[in-house]
Amino acid sequence: MQSQNPIIADLVKLVNSAAGTMAGMTREARESARERLREALGGIDFVSREEFEAVKAMASKARQQADALEERLAALEAQLAQKKK
């Protein structure tokens, strides 16, 4: 049963059009936000856990080697200082 009042019919059409427009704007905003997030995250380089652990182990080994070399250098400098006396 349709309304015989043209004002009500026009109002219903207007409300339906507004609802469609709002739904479209919502979809467009959602897609825009997703695209911006993809762009922002696209520039970030992530490493895997395995790569991180490998680099961490390499850094630890390098630190141990540097400490050993410092001790060796200190011993050699001490020997050199004793010879100069």
N, CA, C and O of each residue as an XYZ file, in Angstrom:
340
protein
N       0.841     -1.176      0.000
C       0.000      0.000      0.000
C       0.884      1.235      0.000
O       1.655      1.445      0.936
N       0.781      2.038     -1.019
C       1.590      3.237     -1.127
C       0.822      4.435     -0.609
O      -0.407      4.492     -0.633
N       1.616      5.395     -0.135
C       1.001      6.618      0.365
C       0.549      7.476     -0.812
O       1.232      7.562     -1.833
N      -0.570      8.088     -0.658
C      -1.088      8.972     -1.696
C      -0.517     10.376     -1.564
O      -0.686     11.209     -2.454
N       0.161     10.634     -0.446
C       0.702     11.959     -0.200
C       2.059     12.087     -0.901
O       2.992     11.360     -0.560
N       2.186     13.002     -1.881
C       3.453     13.142     -2.612
C       4.592     13.675     -1.731
O       5.758     13.397     -2.011
N       4.286     14.412     -0.703
C       5.323     14.934      0.192
C       5.977     13.783      0.945
O       7.199     13.744      1.086
N       5.163     12.848      1.428
C       5.697     11.689      2.152
C       6.515     10.814      1.199
O       7.576     10.314      1.573
N       6.026     10.629     -0.022
C       6.745      9.821     -1.014
C       8.102     10.448     -1.326
O       9.110      9.749     -1.428
N       8.117     11.767     -1.477
C       9.382     12.461     -1.740
C      10.317     12.362     -0.534
O      11.528     12.210     -0.695
N       9.761     12.448      0.657
C      10.558     12.339      1.876
C      11.174     10.943      1.994
O      12.330     10.802      2.393
N      10.398      9.914      1.647
C      10.914      8.543      1.685
C      12.046      8.382      0.678
O      13.067      7.768      0.988
N      11.876      8.923     -0.514
C      12.930      8.860     -1.534
C      14.193      9.564     -1.039
O      15.302      9.068     -1.233
N      14.020     10.709     -0.405
C      15.152     11.478      0.104
C      15.898     10.702      1.190
O      17.129     10.657      1.204
N      15.139     10.098      2.092
C      15.757      9.310      3.167
C      16.494      8.102      2.591
O      17.602      7.792      3.030
N      15.899      7.417      1.619
C      16.561      6.274      0.987
C      17.852      6.698      0.281
O      18.870      6.012      0.366
N      17.799      7.811     -0.399
C      19.000      8.320     -1.080
C      20.081      8.684     -0.070
O      21.257      8.387     -0.282
N      19.690      9.322      1.019
C      20.659      9.704      2.058
C      21.285      8.460      2.684
O      22.485      8.441      2.954
N      20.479      7.421      2.916
C      20.996      6.177      3.499
C      21.998      5.526      2.548
O      23.040      5.040      2.988
N      21.697      5.512      1.264
C      22.622      4.961      0.269
C      23.914      5.755      0.204
O      25.002      5.187      0.102
N      23.784      7.076      0.263
C      24.972      7.933      0.242
C      25.836      7.707      1.476
O      27.061      7.640      1.369
N      25.220      7.590      2.633
C      25.981      7.351      3.874
C      26.690      6.002      3.825
O      27.835      5.886      4.262
N      26.015      4.985      3.296
C      26.642      3.661      3.187
C      27.841      3.722      2.253
O      28.883      3.131      2.534
N      27.698      4.427      1.158
C      28.813      4.579      0.215
C      29.970      5.345      0.832
O      31.132      4.989      0.638
N      29.652      6.397      1.573
C      30.704      7.182      2.228
C      31.440      6.343      3.275
O      32.654      6.465      3.437
N      30.696      5.492      3.981
C      31.299      4.621      4.988
C      32.269      3.641      4.330
O      33.390      3.451      4.803
N      31.826      3.023      3.236
C      32.716      2.092      2.514
C      33.955      2.806      2.004
O      35.065      2.284      2.116
N      33.775      3.994      1.445
C      34.901      4.754      0.902
C      35.872      5.157      2.008
O      37.086      5.081      1.817
N      35.364      5.580      3.145
C      36.225      5.961      4.267
C      37.003      4.759      4.783
O      38.186      4.873      5.104
N      36.342      3.605      4.862
C      36.995      2.382      5.332
C      38.126      1.988      4.382
O      39.224      1.655      4.827
N      37.862      2.023      3.082
C      38.882      1.663      2.098
C      40.040      2.665      2.116
O      41.201      2.283      1.970
N      39.721      3.931      2.292
C      40.754      4.956      2.368
C      41.653      4.741      3.584
O      42.874      4.872      3.492
N      41.048      4.413      4.713
C      41.822      4.158      5.926
C      42.706      2.926      5.751
O      43.856      2.926      6.188
N      42.191      1.892      5.126
C      42.989      0.684      4.876
C      44.176      0.995      3.978
O      45.290      0.532      4.225
N      43.934      1.783      2.936
C      45.012      2.131      2.006
C      46.093      2.958      2.703
O      47.284      2.739      2.484
N      45.679      3.892      3.530
C      46.662      4.696      4.270
C      47.486      3.833      5.218
O      48.693      4.033      5.357
N      46.835      2.880      5.864
C      47.540      1.972      6.765
C      48.524      1.107      5.988
O      49.650      0.898      6.439
N      48.117      0.603      4.829
C      49.028     -0.187      3.991
C      50.242      0.640      3.582
O      51.367      0.143      3.618
N      50.028      1.893      3.194
C      51.134      2.762      2.803
C      52.067      3.027      3.971
O      53.288      3.014      3.811
N      51.499      3.266      5.143
C      52.321      3.555      6.322
C      53.141      2.340      6.729
O      54.320      2.469      7.061
N      52.533      1.169      6.706
C      53.240     -0.042      7.101
C      54.143     -0.568      5.997
O      55.064     -1.341      6.263
N      53.889     -0.161      4.773
C      54.701     -0.629      3.656
C      56.141     -0.140      3.724
O      57.044     -0.812      3.225
N      56.368      1.003      4.325
C      57.714      1.551      4.423
C      58.518      0.999      5.574
O      59.711      1.278      5.692
N      57.877      0.219      6.426
C      58.567     -0.328      7.589
C      59.112     -1.702      7.237
O      58.395     -2.544      6.697
N      60.376     -1.922      7.542
C      60.982     -3.226      7.306
C      60.923     -4.036      8.588
O      61.505     -3.658      9.605
N      60.224     -5.139      8.530
C      60.144     -6.037      9.668
C      61.114     -7.190      9.450
O      61.341     -7.614      8.317
N      61.676     -7.688     10.527
C      62.553     -8.851     10.435
C      61.884    -10.025     11.138
O      61.063     -9.851     12.038
N      62.254    -11.211     10.706
C      61.689    -12.393     11.345
C      62.387    -12.622     12.679
O      63.455    -12.067     12.938
N      61.788    -13.422     13.497
C      62.362    -13.749     14.806
C      63.710    -14.443     14.631
O      64.645    -14.197     15.394
N      63.807    -15.312     13.621
C      65.053    -16.035     13.367
C      66.180    -15.072     12.994
O      67.307    -15.209     13.469
N      65.862    -14.092     12.135
C      66.879    -13.099     11.746
C      67.323    -12.284     12.962
O      68.509    -12.007     13.137
N      66.360    -11.907     13.791
C      66.684    -11.135     14.988
C      67.604    -11.919     15.908
O      68.598    -11.389     16.402
N      67.270    -13.182     16.137
C      68.072    -14.020     17.022
C      69.476    -14.230     16.450
O      70.450    -14.261     17.203
N      69.591    -14.375     15.126
C      70.893    -14.556     14.490
C      71.759    -13.313     14.683
O      72.939    -13.425     15.016
N      71.190    -12.148     14.480
C      71.952    -10.901     14.652
C      72.305    -10.698     16.119
O      73.392    -10.215     16.437
N      71.400    -11.061     17.005
C      71.660    -10.940     18.437
C      72.842    -11.829     18.834
O      73.702    -11.411     19.609
N      72.882    -13.055     18.300
C      73.988    -13.968     18.593
C      75.301    -13.429     18.029
O      76.347    -13.535     18.669
N      75.244    -12.851     16.834
C      76.459    -12.280     16.233
C      76.975    -11.110     17.073
O      78.181    -10.978     17.281
N      76.072    -10.274     17.550
C      76.464     -9.135     18.373
C      77.069     -9.600     19.689
O      78.042     -9.016     20.167
N      76.504    -10.640     20.274
C      77.040    -11.179     21.520
C      78.446    -11.729     21.312
O      79.339    -11.496     22.128
N      78.638    -12.457     20.220
C      79.963    -13.014     19.914
C      80.973    -11.894     19.671
O      82.108    -11.965     20.142
N      80.565    -10.873     18.944
C      81.459     -9.743     18.677
C      81.831     -9.035     19.977
O      82.974     -8.610     20.145
N      80.887     -8.905     20.885
C      81.161     -8.269     22.178
C      82.158     -9.087     22.980
O      83.067     -8.527     23.593
N      81.999    -10.413     22.984
C      82.933    -11.279     23.696
C      84.333    -11.172     23.096
O      85.321    -11.122     23.828
N      84.419    -11.139     21.781
C      85.713    -11.000     21.116
C      86.356     -9.655     21.448
O      87.562     -9.581     21.683
N      85.553     -8.596     21.466
C      86.087     -7.270     21.798
C      86.600     -7.244     23.227
O      87.653     -6.664     23.495
N      85.872     -7.865     24.149
C      86.324     -7.923     25.545
C      87.639     -8.699     25.655
O      88.543     -8.286     26.381
N      87.747     -9.821     24.936
C      88.979    -10.614     24.960
C      90.143     -9.817     24.389
O      91.251     -9.869     24.923
N      89.905     -9.088     23.320
C      90.965     -8.271     22.721
C      91.393     -7.137     23.652
O      92.573     -6.793     23.707
N      90.446     -6.559     24.379
C      90.795     -5.509     25.347
C      91.694     -6.065     26.439
O      92.671     -5.429     26.835
N      91.361     -7.255     26.924
C      92.190     -7.887     27.957
C      93.586     -8.189     27.417
O      94.587     -7.954     28.093
N      93.642     -8.712     26.193
C      94.937     -9.032     25.576
C      95.772     -7.775     25.377
O      96.977     -7.779     25.632
N      95.138     -6.706     24.924
C      95.846     -5.447     24.722
C      96.370     -4.892     26.040
O      97.496     -4.400     26.114
N      95.545     -4.976     27.077
C      95.982     -4.490     28.388
C      97.192     -5.293     28.872
O      98.125     -4.724     29.440
N      97.183     -6.610     28.651
C      98.313     -7.445     29.061
C      99.565     -7.088     28.271
O     100.653     -6.997     28.840
N      99.421     -6.888     26.980
C     100.576     -6.521     26.141
C     101.129     -5.150     26.532
O     102.344     -4.958     26.572
N     100.241     -4.202     26.820
C     100.706     -2.878     27.261
C     101.438     -2.970     28.596
O     102.424     -2.267     28.821
N     100.954     -3.834     29.472
C     101.614     -4.017     30.775
C     102.996     -4.615     30.567
O     103.950     -4.195     31.222
N     103.125     -5.589     29.670
C     104.441     -6.179     29.390
C     105.378     -5.151     28.799
O     106.555     -5.097     29.154
N     104.856     -4.331     27.893
C     105.678     -3.292     27.266
C     106.134     -2.273     28.314
O     107.280     -1.825     28.284
N     105.266     -1.914     29.215
C     105.622     -0.953     30.268
C     106.704     -1.516     31.183
O     107.573     -0.767     31.628
N     106.674     -2.822     31.478
C     107.680     -3.441     32.334
C     109.037     -3.480     31.632
O     110.074     -3.302     32.272
N     109.030     -3.711     30.324
C     110.294     -3.764     29.572
C     110.969     -2.407     29.499
O     112.197     -2.332     29.455
N     110.191     -1.332     29.484
C     110.735      0.016     29.408
C     111.399      0.412     30.717
O     112.243      1.308     30.720
N     111.058     -0.208     31.797
C     111.620      0.180     33.097
C     112.983     -0.280     33.229
O     113.617     -0.045     34.258
